[in-house]
Amino acid sequence: MDSSLIAYLAEGLQFQILRGLLTSPRPRHLRELAREYRASPAGVSDIISRLKKAKVLVEERQGNRRLFSLRIAEDERACLSEFYKLYELRRVRQRADRINRDSARMVAKLRDMDEMYSFYRKEKRR
């Protein structure tokens, strides 16, 4: 799968909430999701509404609280898990590339500093 497609699909709050619901061992409350992903409760509520319309969420009531969990088939769960693994792998590769670029810049700076220091020492001896 093209990494730009993964990036497009993985952007935003909906991706994070869906992943949070997928990996959670227990049902989650709307405000809990909003706090965890630093989002407004209204934004999370909108996403939850869309997921409920798609019939992939189960809503439970505990007192006056509504708790949500994913209701998907095992093959869908496995497919989503693979997608999240691809996403994480992509993020790790991006970080590694950034570190490599940064270290290459640092090596070049150190080389320049060595050259300047050598030049300075030669000039000082004269």
Sequence and secondary structure as in RCSB ss.txt:
>XXXX:A:sequence
MDSSLIAYLAEGLQFQILRGLLTSPRPRHLRELAREYRASPAGVSDIISRLKKAKVLVEERQGNRRLFSLRIAED
ERACLSEFYKLYELRRVRQRADRINRDSARMVAKLRDMDEMYSFYRKEKRR
>XXXX:A:secstr
  HHHHHHHH SHHHHHHHHHHH SS EEHHHHHHHTT  HHHHHHHHHHHHHTT EEEEEETTEEEEEE   HH
HHHHHHHHHHHHHHHHHHHHHHHHHHHHHHHHHHHHHHHHHHHHHHHHHH 
